[in-house]
Amino acid sequence: MEIKDFQAWVGNLPADKLKPKKVRKSIDLSLWERLYIFEVLRGLAITSRHFFGNLVGFVVPPNGKKRKIPTIYYPEEKAVMPPAYRGRPVLVANPDGTERCVACGLCEKICPAFAISIIGDERANGDRYPSSYTLDLSRCIYCGYCEEVCPKEAIVMSDEYEGLCASRRRDMLYTKEQLLRPAAQLQKRIDYVRRIYAKCNY
Amino acid sequence: MIADLTETIIKILFIFSINVGFYSPILGWVERKQSALMQDRVGANRANILNFKIIGLFHPIADAVKVLTKEDFIPEGADKFFHTLAPFISLTPAIVTFAVIPFGGNYELWGHSVKLVIADLDVGMLFIFAFASLSTYGVVLGGWSSNNNWSLLGGLRASAQMLSYEVAMGLTLIGVFMVYGSLRLTDIGMIQENFFRWGIFMQPLGFILFLTCAIAENKRAPFDQPEAESELVAGYFTEYSSMKFVMFWMGEFLEIVTISGIVTTLFFGAWHLPFVTDQMLLSWFSPAGPNGAAILAMIVNVLVFFLKVSFFIWLLMTIRWTLPRFRYDQVMRLGWKMMLPLALLNIFITGIVLLVWK
């Protein structure tokens, strides 16, 4: 809307609508609530209930029972990631240990961070395969475009969230051999990807 | 003379070891662990010695080692003398005030009368007020000498808040003094041997007002304006590190202990169990001989007193982790427009009741 139009629109409004609205801050508080002391006691009751509830099994957590506190003791316990989680991108291996990738170069093309570099080659029977597949994890932004674009379901985002960083940059360059995972391990994610991207009709 | 001196030194060492040696390190752990339990978390539990981690009880030790080995940093442009002095001024009153709080009754030990209080001053409560207001200087000096905007704002807020609430705090306790007719804390404790003469029954309004003012004096949430993290980084101790930082914290924790001690002494029967007098304790323990009975009764007194103190520490911690911080104008309005008139009303009602009762 142009300023001129706006002024015309304002001019047409009835005068009482132009008055600034009075802010009534205490409109929702009853007298009981404004006395504050009783509400304080109610709050203290709530926090004390949590305190005493959690105090049971404070020293020795009850064995086998579902724990009330949802904290995960990280190095000892690991979080189970849902299939939608995008961890380190990995290559899916065939049952015979070779990679599914056919070195088409689509992931290399789509990668917004230029993290993937592929050198393709041909086998004796004419199948294409990547002779070198390098993933620079220091560049990867975990967007999942490579997985979305891959026609062979050869690269998927795994649920690995450990060891994503290193002290030296050359340690962040992952080779094909380091990235290969058996397909059974990634089946959940592959099913998920099929379900999700089947919705989009490319 | 020698006996008196020995007695006093033993009492000072006892209170010092309980306060500085036990409560101030353990309260850091209590604060973390209690807040964790209240918020459905686990809390600090990783510090260990040889893989033993007794529900995180080694954390105070780890903290002490960390704090002692950290760099003691004085910012450029800070007033070095006052910057160093401030934490001492803040910590000392917190330790000293416990001198007049009684933690037991009077007993005869080998023909020598023993009073379980370090200094039995007849102006005990005034002494506490005097030293409580001294700790304001530590905060203000710390805020001013750091040469930092946030520190200065924190110091200003602290001075305004503590001055405002000191007035109300003094007035709330006048009702207590009218009822008991004494400023001497041992006298007040003695009178509360009778369960129906406990301060909470005589002065229920005074108790609530005093607790509120005491928390405000202590500068903890919901009255932690001087150190409001979300506004002033850390307030008046923004520029403090290492041991000086911890001295502010120790002062705060010891103030909690002192407040709990005062509340216990004035409102919750001091060292007495309900319906149990010191004479009854002595007669129960009489098989142990007169001296043994006195010692056992003393131990019971001290245990009861510090159990009550620990309960009030728990209550103060619960309040601190339950209530949100007040806005600054709300703090001032509460202090001058609610606390002060209510304290005066309390005095008025107490006076009328006392007149009618007589």
Contacts between the chains, C-beta under 8 A, distances in Angstrom:
chain1	res1	chain2	res2	distance
A	37	B	208	6.8
A	40	B	319	7.8
A	40	B	322	7.7
A	40	B	323	6.5
A	43	B	322	4.8
A	43	B	323	6.6
A	44	B	318	5.8
A	44	B	319	6.8
A	44	B	322	5.5
A	46	B	322	7.8
A	47	B	38	4.7
A	47	B	318	6.0
A	47	B	321	6.6
A	47	B	322	4.6
A	48	B	38	7.8
A	48	B	318	6.1
A	50	B	37	7.0
A	50	B	38	5.3
A	50	B	39	7.3
A	50	B	40	6.2
A	51	B	34	6.7
A	51	B	37	5.0
A	51	B	38	4.8
A	51	B	318	7.1
A	54	B	37	4.3
A	54	B	38	7.8
A	54	B	40	6.5
A	55	B	37	6.3
A	58	B	37	6.9
A	58	B	55	7.0
A	59	B	55	5.9
A	68	B	40	6.8
A	69	B	40	5.4
A	69	B	41	6.5
A	69	B	42	5.8
A	70	B	40	7.2
A	71	B	41	6.0
A	71	B	42	4.5
A	73	B	42	7.7
